[in-house]
Amino acid sequence: MSVEERSAARLAIVQALYQMEVAGKGLNEIYAEFEAHWIGREIEGVQYKPAELQFFRDIVKGVLDNQATIDRALDSALQGGWPLQRIESVMRAILRAGGYELGFRRDIPVKVVIKEYVDVAGAFFGSTESGMINAVLDRLARQARPEHFAEK
């Protein structure tokens, strides 16, 4: 597993979660579609990088299995009582994937999770949205892993 394959997997994860929400596709359908047609393939002149498939599958399934818990945590991390459901759907997919990693994948450092999903946000949005992703995931990390932020 390389850093590039994990980064490519995170981009695919966000796209898969978005498609599942918007098009109502199921988990097995998303796995089949992404593994056969997206990951590591060229589509309309764009070369998609190889991604770590086990990581892709783990995060997508983990988000689905824990979505209610993740969404509650994100609702509390969003400023001013702004509910997650009012957030744009790609941003919501980014926050859910990052929220899953922060809450359930303690093997991945906080800084890595936040940086990676800020980078994913940058692929879709400008600096304002990327900054919002950074701020929300930072607040979520402080809730999910307070020991990481304790005075050393």
Secondary structure, 3 states (H helix, E strand, C coil): CCHHHHHHHHHHHHHHHHHHHHHCCCHHHHHHHHHHHHCCCEECCEECCCCCHHHHHHHHHHHHHCHHHHHHHHHHHCHHHCCHHHCCHHHHHHHHHHHHHHHHCCCCCHHHHHHHHHHHHHHHCCHHHHHHHHHHHHHHHHHHCHHHHCCC
